[in-house]
């Protein structure tokens, strides 16, 4: 019995010694990155969390730019996603951030646009050459639809994939125009 009591005393003593360090760590957030490169890495890490949110999908596109310690958010998101607010919160939580300008556009709520989104995804990702892009947990092709106008955003592996996605996007019904802003990944 005495050994058990002595063991408890040691655990309690260790907790009392460690407690100030734990309190110190929880009261003070991680320090702000000191170099611009460290800050940009922190922004990239924090904003990549947005892509892991369950509401972020192929019909949303969010990007950011960093000027000094200021972050500007841009892109378009579907109206039901609440991603504009989520992206703003993520950016404001970055240690050392100055201002956050949230220029993310919330797309209009339109049943026709929603039908176009679904038809575009089917047309693009049913193409055997492009189907592997849909299998990616973070699909690199984003289909933005606003008032019947389609914009393709993201990164593809080859110029052929970019051209093919643009051609397939024209196959959708009720589409007024297609802008193919897909970027071709530079090979290293």
Backbone as CSV, one residue per row, in Angstrom:
resi,resn,N_x,N_y,N_z,CA_x,CA_y,CA_z,C_x,C_y,C_z
1,UNK,0.822,-1.185,0.000,0.000,0.000,0.000,0.859,1.239,0.000
2,UNK,1.964,1.180,0.704,2.833,2.328,0.794,3.469,2.635,-0.568
3,UNK,3.796,1.608,-1.334,4.385,1.816,-2.656,3.388,2.501,-3.585
4,UNK,2.155,2.109,-3.545,1.123,2.735,-4.371,0.994,4.200,-4.015
5,UNK,0.968,4.497,-2.737,0.852,5.881,-2.301,2.067,6.684,-2.762
6,UNK,3.239,6.105,-2.668,4.471,6.776,-3.097,4.425,7.031,-4.604
7,UNK,3.908,6.071,-5.401,3.772,6.232,-6.848,2.833,7.376,-7.181
8,UNK,1.746,7.488,-6.453,0.794,8.581,-6.670,1.456,9.912,-6.340
9,UNK,2.255,9.937,-5.258,2.955,11.172,-4.900,3.884,11.618,-6.020
10,UNK,4.586,10.664,-6.644,5.497,11.007,-7.729,4.748,11.545,-8.950
11,UNK,3.612,10.943,-9.262,2.802,11.405,-10.395,2.291,12.811,-10.135
12,UNK,1.792,13.062,-8.922,1.297,14.386,-8.564,2.430,15.399,-8.606
13,UNK,3.592,15.033,-8.084,4.738,15.949,-8.091,5.158,16.278,-9.530
14,UNK,5.176,15.287,-10.393,5.541,15.522,-11.794,4.523,16.432,-12.470
15,UNK,3.246,16.249,-12.168,2.200,17.097,-12.746,2.349,18.534,-12.280
16,UNK,2.690,18.731,-11.010,2.871,20.084,-10.492,4.068,20.781,-11.132
17,UNK,5.113,20.014,-11.416,6.291,20.594,-12.064,5.965,20.950,-13.521
18,UNK,5.185,20.106,-14.215,4.875,20.324,-15.629,3.753,21.325,-15.831
19,UNK,2.906,21.540,-14.840,1.727,22.404,-14.995,2.054,23.804,-15.485
20,UNK,3.055,24.508,-14.917,3.327,25.857,-15.421,3.687,25.871,-16.908
21,UNK,4.414,24.877,-17.371,4.777,24.826,-18.790,3.537,24.599,-19.649
22,UNK,2.616,23.746,-19.204,1.384,23.507,-19.953,0.512,24.756,-19.984
23,UNK,0.395,25.432,-18.875,-0.396,26.661,-18.828,0.240,27.704,-19.736
24,UNK,1.558,27.828,-19.680,2.269,28.794,-20.516,1.988,28.507,-21.991
25,UNK,2.035,27.239,-22.399,1.817,26.878,-23.799,0.391,27.150,-24.229
26,UNK,-0.586,26.944,-23.347,-1.968,27.139,-23.749,-2.376,28.608,-23.743
27,UNK,-1.719,29.435,-22.930,-2.062,30.852,-22.863,-1.446,31.604,-24.034
28,UNK,-0.238,31.249,-24.431,0.457,31.957,-25.490,0.398,31.136,-26.775
29,UNK,-0.204,31.684,-27.826,-0.259,30.950,-29.092,1.138,30.812,-29.678
30,UNK,1.291,29.941,-30.663,2.605,29.783,-31.274,3.091,31.129,-31.797
31,UNK,4.381,31.329,-31.727,4.918,32.622,-32.147,4.771,32.791,-33.655
32,UNK,4.695,34.040,-34.055,4.549,34.361,-35.468,5.834,34.010,-36.201
33,UNK,5.708,33.534,-37.438,6.907,33.245,-38.224,7.758,34.508,-38.370
34,UNK,9.061,34.326,-38.360,9.947,35.486,-38.386,10.309,35.925,-39.803
35,UNK,10.437,35.007,-40.737,10.794,35.396,-42.097,9.562,35.362,-42.992
36,UNK,9.670,36.040,-44.121,8.555,36.060,-45.068,8.307,34.659,-45.635
37,UNK,9.372,33.906,-45.862,9.231,32.538,-46.375,8.498,31.657,-45.361
38,UNK,8.831,31.797,-44.071,8.141,31.028,-43.032,6.665,31.425,-42.969
39,UNK,6.399,32.727,-43.098,5.011,33.190,-43.061,4.225,32.617,-44.243
40,UNK,4.795,32.653,-45.435,4.103,32.116,-46.607,3.869,30.618,-46.466
41,UNK,4.816,29.911,-45.863,4.631,28.480,-45.630,3.486,28.246,-44.641
42,UNK,3.402,29.085,-43.613,2.325,28.975,-42.638,0.975,29.248,-43.299
43,UNK,0.909,30.236,-44.174,-0.333,30.545,-44.897,-0.715,29.360,-45.772
44,UNK,0.250,28.812,-46.510,-0.031,27.670,-47.384,-0.553,26.486,-46.572
45,UNK,0.074,26.225,-45.427,-0.347,25.112,-44.576,-1.776,25.339,-44.059
46,UNK,-2.051,26.539,-43.586,-3.366,26.837,-43.016,-4.450,26.801,-44.092
47,UNK,-4.177,27.396,-45.255,-5.196,27.450,-46.302,-5.420,26.083,-46.952
48,UNK,-4.440,25.185,-46.875,-4.648,23.841,-47.413,-5.695,23.084,-46.601
49,UNK,-5.916,23.514,-45.369,-6.949,22.883,-44.541,-8.336,23.112,-45.134
50,UNK,-8.503,24.182,-45.892,-9.793,24.474,-46.514,-10.198,23.365,-47.478
51,UNK,-9.221,22.861,-48.229,-9.506,21.801,-49.195,-9.944,20.511,-48.516
52,UNK,-9.645,20.355,-47.232,-10.022,19.141,-46.506,-11.413,19.234,-45.890
53,UNK,-12.023,20.406,-45.976,-13.362,20.558,-45.407,-14.367,19.807,-46.279
54,UNK,-15.329,19.131,-45.661,-16.263,18.312,-46.442,-17.116,19.121,-47.415
55,UNK,-17.313,20.395,-47.153,-18.152,21.203,-48.050,-17.396,21.717,-49.263
56,UNK,-16.062,21.688,-49.231,-15.264,22.167,-50.360,-15.259,21.083,-51.423
57,UNK,-15.718,21.421,-52.627,-15.787,20.399,-53.660,-15.395,20.958,-55.018
58,UNK,-15.631,20.198,-56.042,-15.211,20.523,-57.395,-15.912,21.779,-57.926
59,UNK,-16.993,22.219,-57.294,-17.731,23.398,-57.751,-17.322,24.670,-57.015
60,UNK,-16.298,24.591,-56.188,-15.768,25.742,-55.451,-14.314,25.945,-55.851
61,UNK,-13.879,27.192,-55.829,-12.480,27.484,-56.115,-12.051,28.658,-55.245
62,UNK,-11.106,28.420,-54.350,-10.597,29.463,-53.464,-9.084,29.555,-53.651
63,UNK,-8.606,30.775,-53.788,-7.165,30.993,-53.884,-6.790,32.160,-52.976
64,UNK,-5.514,32.364,-52.819,-5.045,33.441,-51.947,-3.759,34.015,-52.502
65,UNK,-3.489,35.249,-52.124,-2.204,35.879,-52.418,-1.695,36.495,-51.126
66,UNK,-0.386,36.561,-51.007,0.239,37.111,-49.806,1.107,38.289,-50.216
67,UNK,0.883,39.416,-49.567,1.706,40.614,-49.747,2.213,40.995,-48.372
68,UNK,3.488,40.743,-48.138,4.036,41.006,-46.803,3.356,40.093,-45.800
69,UNK,2.654,40.677,-44.842,1.911,39.898,-43.831,0.405,39.974,-44.071
70,UNK,-0.006,40.455,-45.249,-1.418,40.601,-45.571,-1.847,39.506,-46.543
71,UNK,-3.034,38.961,-46.316,-3.548,37.866,-47.129,-4.824,38.337,-47.819
72,UNK,-4.903,38.095,-49.136,-6.107,38.395,-49.899,-6.676,37.082,-50.419
73,UNK,-7.935,36.824,-50.103,-8.630,35.621,-50.549,-9.460,35.964,-51.776
74,UNK,-9.516,35.052,-52.733,-10.328,35.272,-53.925,-10.889,33.937,-54.393
75,UNK,-11.755,33.998,-55.382,-12.364,32.801,-55.933,-13.871,32.874,-55.870
76,UNK,-14.507,31.741,-56.138,-15.965,31.642,-56.118,-16.358,30.368,-55.383
77,UNK,-17.432,30.472,-54.607,-17.935,29.302,-53.873,-19.447,29.208,-54.041
78,UNK,-19.940,27.993,-53.931,-21.377,27.763,-54.028,-22.085,28.375,-52.822
79,UNK,-23.322,28.805,-52.990,-23.990,29.559,-51.926,-24.274,28.773,-50.648
80,UNK,-24.382,27.485,-50.718,-24.736,26.693,-49.544,-23.516,26.220,-48.764
81,UNK,-22.312,26.546,-49.218,-21.117,25.958,-48.626,-20.578,26.676,-47.395
82,UNK,-20.803,27.963,-47.244,-20.263,28.770,-46.141,-18.732,28.802,-46.152
83,UNK,-18.147,28.524,-47.296,-16.683,28.483,-47.402,-16.052,29.864,-47.342
84,UNK,-16.793,30.900,-47.726,-16.230,32.246,-47.648,-15.881,32.568,-46.197
85,UNK,-16.814,32.313,-45.307,-16.575,32.573,-43.880,-15.486,31.659,-43.329
86,UNK,-15.504,30.387,-43.716,-14.491,29.440,-43.245,-13.093,29.871,-43.679
87,UNK,-12.950,30.286,-44.936,-11.639,30.718,-45.435,-11.170,31.966,-44.692
88,UNK,-12.084,32.882,-44.429,-11.723,34.082,-43.681,-11.242,33.753,-42.279
89,UNK,-11.947,32.835,-41.611,-11.534,32.430,-40.258,-10.161,31.755,-40.278
90,UNK,-9.941,30.887,-41.261,-8.643,30.211,-41.358,-7.519,31.222,-41.556
91,UNK,-7.732,32.180,-42.446,-6.686,33.163,-42.721,-6.421,34.039,-41.503
92,UNK,-7.460,34.429,-40.776,-7.281,35.288,-39.602,-6.598,34.556,-38.449
93,UNK,-6.631,33.226,-38.470,-6.026,32.463,-37.381,-4.524,32.240,-37.576
94,UNK,-3.971,32.704,-38.672,-2.547,32.502,-38.946,-1.738,33.440,-38.046
95,UNK,-0.797,32.912,-37.276,0.026,33.771,-36.420,0.793,34.800,-37.247
96,UNK,0.726,36.049,-36.833,1.475,37.112,-37.488,0.792,37.746,-38.674
97,UNK,-0.442,37.309,-38.999,-1.134,37.888,-40.159,-1.499,39.337,-39.871
98,UNK,-1.376,40.175,-40.890,-1.775,41.577,-40.770,-3.263,41.697,-41.061
99,UNK,-3.579,42.077,-42.290,-4.991,42.178,-42.672,-5.369,40.995,-43.549
100,UNK,-6.643,40.662,-43.504,-7.201,39.627,-44.368,-8.311,40.280,-45.181
101,UNK,-8.148,40.283,-46.487,-9.169,40.819,-47.386,-9.862,39.637,-48.030
102,UNK,-11.152,39.501,-47.779,-11.907,38.355,-48.266,-12.731,38.775,-49.481
103,UNK,-12.174,38.530,-50.684,-12.849,38.862,-51.935,-13.511,37.644,-52.573
104,UNK,-13.768,36.612,-51.797,-14.404,35.414,-52.337,-15.842,35.751,-52.690
105,UNK,-16.223,35.379,-53.904,-17.580,35.647,-54.390,-18.473,34.442,-54.092
106,UNK,-19.636,34.714,-53.544,-20.630,33.659,-53.356,-21.489,33.630,-54.620
107,UNK,-21.490,32.501,-55.298,-22.221,32.364,-56.549,-23.729,32.449,-56.316
108,UNK,-24.478,32.911,-57.314,-25.937,33.016,-57.148,-26.577,31.640,-56.945
109,UNK,-27.625,31.637,-56.169,-28.397,30.414,-55.945,-29.324,30.236,-57.142
110,UNK,-29.037,29.247,-57.968,-29.790,29.054,-59.206,-29.947,27.572,-59.497
111,UNK,-31.190,27.103,-59.620,-31.398,25.692,-59.959,-30.814,25.335,-61.334
112,UNK,-30.862,26.277,-62.267,-30.310,26.006,-63.598,-28.798,25.865,-63.516
113,UNK,-28.141,26.764,-62.771,-26.692,26.642,-62.594,-26.326,25.319,-61.930
114,UNK,-27.133,24.873,-60.984,-26.852,23.605,-60.324,-26.976,22.438,-61.306
115,UNK,-27.965,22.487,-62.178,-28.090,21.450,-63.205,-26.880,21.465,-64.138
116,UNK,-26.424,22.672,-64.486,-25.250,22.789,-65.356,-24.020,22.215,-64.651
117,UNK,-23.856,22.505,-63.371,-22.697,21.981,-62.622,-22.640,20.453,-62.715
118,UNK,-23.776,19.838,-62.460,-23.827,18.365,-62.469,-23.558,17.829,-63.877
119,UNK,-24.157,18.453,-64.888,-23.944,18.015,-66.265,-22.486,18.199,-66.682
120,UNK,-21.871,19.307,-66.259,-20.467,19.564,-66.585,-19.560,18.519,-65.939
121,UNK,-19.801,18.216,-64.680,-18.980,17.210,-63.997,-19.091,15.862,-64.700
122,UNK,-20.308,15.505,-65.085,-20.495,14.234,-65.801,-19.777,14.254,-67.141
123,UNK,-19.922,15.341,-67.883,-19.307,15.427,-69.210,-17.781,15.364,-69.116
124,UNK,-17.210,16.076,-68.165,-15.749,16.135,-68.052,-15.182,14.847,-67.480
125,UNK,-15.718,14.402,-66.351,-15.107,13.273,-65.649,-15.516,11.912,-66.197
126,UNK,-16.508,11.864,-67.100,-16.837,10.584,-67.730,-15.902,10.278,-68.899
127,UNK,-15.160,11.275,-69.342,-14.150,11.071,-70.379,-13.026,10.214,-69.773
128,UNK,-12.726,9.048,-70.365,-11.716,8.158,-69.773,-10.369,8.836,-69.493
129,UNK,-9.929,9.722,-70.357,-8.646,10.396,-70.154,-8.678,11.306,-68.933
130,UNK,-9.843,11.865,-68.610,-9.971,12.817,-67.506,-10.529,12.196,-66.225
131,UNK,-10.966,10.950,-66.292,-11.618,10.329,-65.127,-10.688,10.220,-63.921
132,UNK,-9.385,10.107,-64.155,-8.449,9.997,-63.022,-8.436,11.275,-62.179
133,UNK,-8.782,12.417,-62.763,-8.831,13.666,-61.996,-9.955,13.643,-60.964
134,UNK,-11.030,12.920,-61.260,-12.159,12.831,-60.324,-11.842,11.895,-59.164
135,UNK,-10.880,10.996,-59.336,-10.531,10.039,-58.291,-9.643,10.650,-57.219
136,UNK,-9.033,11.778,-57.524,-8.160,12.467,-56.572,-8.996,12.946,-55.389
137,UNK,-8.535,12.761,-54.142,-9.321,13.230,-52.992,-9.529,14.750,-53.005
138,UNK,-8.618,15.477,-53.642,-8.751,16.924,-53.810,-8.706,17.199,-55.309
139,UNK,-9.854,17.040,-55.996,-9.858,17.148,-57.457,-9.206,18.443,-57.942
140,UNK,-8.246,18.328,-58.872,-7.534,19.506,-59.340,-8.304,20.335,-60.367
141,UNK,-9.402,19.811,-60.901,-10.228,20.577,-61.836,-11.447,21.088,-61.074
142,UNK,-11.659,22.404,-61.150,-12.818,23.018,-60.498,-13.729,23.604,-61.567
143,UNK,-15.026,23.335,-61.432,-16.027,23.769,-62.399,-16.859,24.870,-61.739
144,UNK,-16.667,26.097,-62.192,-17.375,27.236,-61.629,-18.468,27.632,-62.613
145,UNK,-19.705,27.689,-62.141,-20.835,28.046,-62.995,-21.529,29.259,-62.399
146,UNK,-21.650,30.294,-63.227,-22.327,31.514,-62.798,-23.209,31.995,-63.941
147,UNK,-24.513,31.983,-63.707,-25.494,32.456,-64.695,-25.314,31.789,-66.057
148,UNK,-25.066,30.494,-66.050,-24.941,29.738,-67.289,-23.560,29.793,-67.928
149,UNK,-22.654,30.548,-67.350,-21.289,30.645,-67.866,-20.378,29.741,-67.039
150,UNK,-19.572,28.952,-67.726,-18.718,27.960,-67.076,-17.262,28.412,-67.154
151,UNK,-16.568,28.314,-66.029,-15.132,28.565,-65.988,-14.458,27.345,-65.376
152,UNK,-13.446,26.845,-66.054,-12.665,25.728,-65.534,-11.408,26.300,-64.893
153,UNK,-11.178,25.948,-63.637,-10.018,26.409,-62.876,-9.255,25.182,-62.387
154,UNK,-7.977,25.360,-62.110,-7.189,24.286,-61.529,-5.975,23.947,-62.363
155,UNK,-5.454,22.756,-62.126,-4.204,22.329,-62.761,-4.389,20.929,-63.331
156,UNK,-3.927,20.746,-64.576,-3.941,19.426,-65.215,-2.520,19.060,-65.620
157,UNK,-2.329,17.803,-65.969,-0.982,17.300,-66.257,-0.462,17.699,-67.628
158,UNK,-1.365,17.741,-68.622,-0.904,17.986,-69.991,-1.790,19.009,-70.698
159,UNK,-1.249,19.569,-71.766,-2.031,20.493,-72.602,-3.207,19.758,-73.221
160,UNK,-3.016,18.488,-73.578,-4.102,17.685,-74.141,-5.257,17.570,-73.142
161,UNK,-4.946,17.349,-71.857,-5.995,17.263,-70.835,-6.750,18.585,-70.719
162,UNK,-6.032,19.690,-70.785,-6.672,21.013,-70.724,-7.622,21.191,-71.901
163,UNK,-7.147,20.892,-73.103,-7.976,21.046,-74.299,-9.200,20.136,-74.259
164,UNK,-8.993,18.902,-73.839,-10.084,17.931,-73.774,-11.144,18.361,-72.754
165,UNK,-10.719,18.869,-71.595,-11.674,19.342,-70.587,-12.491,20.511,-71.137
166,UNK,-11.842,21.403,-71.870,-12.559,22.523,-72.477,-13.585,22.065,-73.499
167,UNK,-13.208,21.109,-74.321,-14.138,20.575,-75.329,-15.322,19.896,-74.650
168,UNK,-15.047,19.087,-73.640,-16.122,18.384,-72.928,-17.054,19.365,-72.217
169,UNK,-16.510,20.482,-71.746,-17.337,21.478,-71.045,-18.359,22.098,-71.986
170,UNK,-18.042,22.201,-73.264,-18.995,22.753,-74.238,-20.157,21.815,-74.521
171,UNK,-20.054,20.566,-74.088,-21.096,19.588,-74.380,-22.322,19.749,-73.483
172,UNK,-22.197,20.494,-72.390,-23.311,20.646,-71.459,-24.456,21.477,-72.039
173,UNK,-25.667,21.165,-71.634,-26.850,21.923,-72.062,-26.935,23.229,-71.301
174,UNK,-27.548,24.214,-71.889,-27.829,25.505,-71.264,-26.576,26.300,-70.930
175,UNK,-25.436,25.939,-71.505,-24.189,26.644,-71.236,-24.061,27.794,-72.231
176,UNK,-23.877,29.009,-71.719,-23.715,30.177,-72.588,-22.280,30.309,-73.073
177,UNK,-21.323,30.094,-72.179,-19.918,30.224,-72.565,-19.063,29.342,-71.671
178,UNK,-17.858,29.036,-72.161,-16.879,28.268,-71.389,-15.552,29.012,-71.446
179,UNK,-14.988,29.257,-70.280,-13.651,29.844,-70.179,-12.747,28.784,-69.563
180,UNK,-11.728,28.403,-70.299,-10.824,27.351,-69.838,-9.574,28.003,-69.239
181,UNK,-9.589,28.203,-67.919,-8.450,28.771,-67.214,-7.589,27.708,-66.540
182,UNK,-7.708,26.459,-67.005,-6.874,25.393,-66.439,-5.420,25.674,-66.764
183,UNK,-4.546,25.397,-65.805,-3.109,25.561,-65.977,-2.492,24.178,-66.184
184,UNK,-1.479,24.119,-67.018,-0.768,22.856,-67.239,0.401,22.797,-66.271
185,UNK,0.454,21.701,-65.527,1.515,21.516,-64.531,2.860,21.445,-65.231
186,UNK,3.783,22.242,-64.730,5.131,22.244,-65.307,5.863,20.991,-64.864
187,UNK,6.447,20.290,-65.814,7.210,19.080,-65.458,8.572,19.499,-64.937
188,UNK,9.025,18.762,-63.913,10.316,19.125,-63.317,11.437,18.271,-63.827
